[in-house]
Amino acid sequence: MKARSKLLRMYKLLSMALHIIFQIYWYKWTRKSEAEWEKLWSGIGKRFRTTLFELEGLLIKIGQFISIRSDLLPKAFIQELQDLTDKVPPSEWSKIQRILNEEWGSELSKKVVAIEKEAIASASIGEVYKGALQDGSIVAIKVQRPDIQSIVHTDFRTLSILVWFADRFVPIPKGFLNLKVLFQELKQVTERELDFTKEKDTLLYFKERFKDNELVKIPRVHQELCTSKVLVMEWVEGKRLNDSAAVEKLEISRHDLARRLMKIFLPQWLEPGMFHADPHPGNVLFTREGRIILLDFGMAGEISKKDAVSFQNLIESILAKNYSKAVECLSQLGFLLPEANAGTMEKLLSEWMAFDLSQVKDMDLVALKLELNDMIAALPIQVPTRFVFLGRSFITIEGIVRHLAPEDDLLDLGKPVFTEWLSSQGNKWSFIWSIIQSQPLFKIFHSAVEFLETPRKLEKMKEAGQRRDFQFTIYENRKKQLFQLFMLGLTGSGFGIYLEEMLIMQLSAGIAAIALAGFGVNSWRLGKWLKYMPEKRR
């Protein structure tokens, strides 16, 4: 990209962001009605969407990510971003052809006998074209978008400015998202996507993982034609899971197809290793026989062994209705803030799981959604940043499953899948133990143990509180001392000027400058410590 294009791109993004922030604050100050807020968010969504399609690149991916955060953003705004996945404009064929020639080191005709010049699919990082190799194999050729490396670099510079600004001036729900950490994670994932050799390795990882699973189809890779900007795979035919007409023609029921989908993704979320982080309907297809086809492994997350065990225990606890253990698992995973009351969270979880979904048909869904959002915002919970992409994967599959089997309860669908998976892992006795723990007699015993442990826990909390107070006092005293030194330096400089003694003035000015710098650094460290104190308390 030329320097002028980069500056223009940065200007358009920054001006859009600042304009949106100004509008939001103006509506807050003037106390607009709900109807006016709805209209504002719809307008913001349209402008945001138009700008993303104009600028493309990394911004499309950010828009796709925002579009699944209906827990944080207004419905009117989210609705305008729903089609970002499927309607990214393709690049000019001449630019794509140039990339292929450069990457393969020869004319296109020497590698393929035919290629369709219209992109089959177009996304934020790459585009897919259908072609045929010299040996007659039909392939999908994924090519990196022209100038995407430079575009992404420019966008990250712009986003770093916006993150800095938003972190200081935009009101964000209490600890729900750490923008800086989220920005770093998005940067890491995107940089990984820009290297197609890493996507190739991930694809091979999943092909090996599911090699004995008859329910899954993963395309074969033509490694000899793959580079950092080109990925060549076997062409596979399939229908989208949101294609209702195609689903009705299947040899298996919608219920069975939904269960197969859960069988494929549940182990990814619960076992240590990588998981598919972008399973939207364009990346998860099905064959006429009901086999699931997985495509596009550019965005993949990873589950640690520790988190995998905690997630397994969490699901066991929920299915066994052992809510005290479920709350404990949520705390271990970092979803609960330190001030969360275990008893209250246990009761809320119990009530939520007992909610009758059949009642939803008789409710105002918009009002219910707003009420749930308000309730969640008021709870002492947060989404740890390391689970944002896992949440993306889960929410996307949950939406597909609900579309496939709208009449079935998600837990009823998932319970046999989970127990079957447990049996294959040899962990079924832990599930039985979770059921035993949820029984009233065991709960009485558990409550008695908790009662006996209370004094020790209170003492530990008191000790932790004293340590925090001591640390805070150290920061404050240091700031006070540096401020006094700064004032002393200023006074000395004044005396030096008055006495016309340059040495005294310069020495005092140096002391004042050092003290001011120290005060700034100490204030920054105190602010950072206060911001991350909830994580330190865990």
PEGIHU-V524233 format. One record per backbone hydrogen bond with DSSP energy under -1.0 kcal/mol. CO is the residue of the C=O (numbers start at 1). NH is the residue of the N-H. If there is no record, write none. Layout:
CO:NH
CO:NH
This chain:
2:6
3:7
4:8
5:9
6:10
7:11
8:12
9:13
10:14
11:15
12:16
13:17
14:18
15:19
16:20
17:21
18:22
19:23
20:24
21:25
22:26
23:27
24:28
25:29
26:30
27:32
33:37
34:38
35:39
36:40
37:41
38:42
39:43
40:44
41:45
42:46
43:47
44:48
45:49
46:50
47:51
48:52
49:53
50:54
51:55
52:56
56:59
58:62
59:63
60:64
61:65
62:66
63:67
65:68
66:69
69:72
69:73
74:78
75:79
78:81
81:84
83:87
92:96
93:97
94:98
95:99
96:100
97:101
98:102
99:103
100:104
101:105
107:110
108:111
108:112
114:132
121:128
125:145
126:123
127:143
128:120
128:121
129:141
130:116
131:139
132:113
132:114
133:136
137:133
138:235
139:131
140:233
141:129
142:231
143:127
145:148
147:151
148:152
149:153
150:154
151:155
152:156
153:157
154:158
155:159
156:160
157:161
158:162
159:163
160:164
161:165
162:166
163:167
165:169
166:170
173:176
178:182
179:183
180:184
181:185
182:186
183:187
184:188
185:189
186:190
187:191
188:192
189:193
190:194
192:195
195:198
195:199
196:200
197:201
198:202
199:203
200:204
201:205
202:206
203:207
204:208
205:209
206:210
208:211
210:213
213:216
215:292
217:294
220:234
221:223
222:225
223:226
228:196
229:144
230:227
231:142
232:222
233:140
239:286
240:243
242:244
243:247
244:248
247:250
253:257
254:258
255:259
256:260
257:261
258:262
259:263
260:264
261:265
262:266
265:269
266:270
267:271
273:303
275:301
278:280
280:283
283:295
285:293
286:239
287:290
288:251
291:287
292:217
293:285
299:277
301:275
303:273
304:308
305:309
306:310
307:311
308:312
309:313
310:314
311:315
312:316
313:317
314:318
315:319
316:320
317:322
318:321
321:323
322:326
323:327
324:328
325:329
326:330
327:331
328:332
329:333
330:335
335:382
337:340
341:345
342:346
343:347
344:348
345:349
346:350
347:351
348:352
349:353
350:354
352:355
356:359
357:360
359:362
360:363
364:368
365:369
366:370
367:371
368:372
369:373
370:374
371:375
372:376
373:377
374:378
379:381
380:337
384:387
385:388
387:391
388:392
389:393
390:394
391:395
392:396
393:397
394:398
395:399
396:400
397:401
398:402
399:403
400:404
401:405
405:408
409:413
410:414
411:415
414:418
415:419
416:420
417:421
418:422
419:423
420:424
421:425
422:427
427:430
427:431
428:432
429:433
430:434
431:435
432:436
433:437
434:438
436:439
439:443
440:444
441:445
442:446
443:447
444:448
445:449
446:450
447:451
448:452
449:453
453:457
454:458
455:459
456:460
457:461
458:462
459:463
460:464
461:465
462:466
463:467
464:468
465:469
466:470
467:471
468:472
469:473
470:474
471:475
472:476
473:477
474:478
475:479
476:480
477:481
478:482
479:483
480:484
481:485
482:486
483:487
484:488
485:489
486:490
487:491
488:492
489:493
490:494
491:495
492:496
493:497
494:498
495:499
496:501
501:505
502:506
503:507
504:508
505:509
506:510
507:511
508:512
509:513
510:514
511:515
512:516
513:517
514:518
515:519
516:520
517:521
518:522
519:523
520:524
521:525
522:526
523:527
524:528
525:529
526:530
527:531
528:532
532:536
533:537
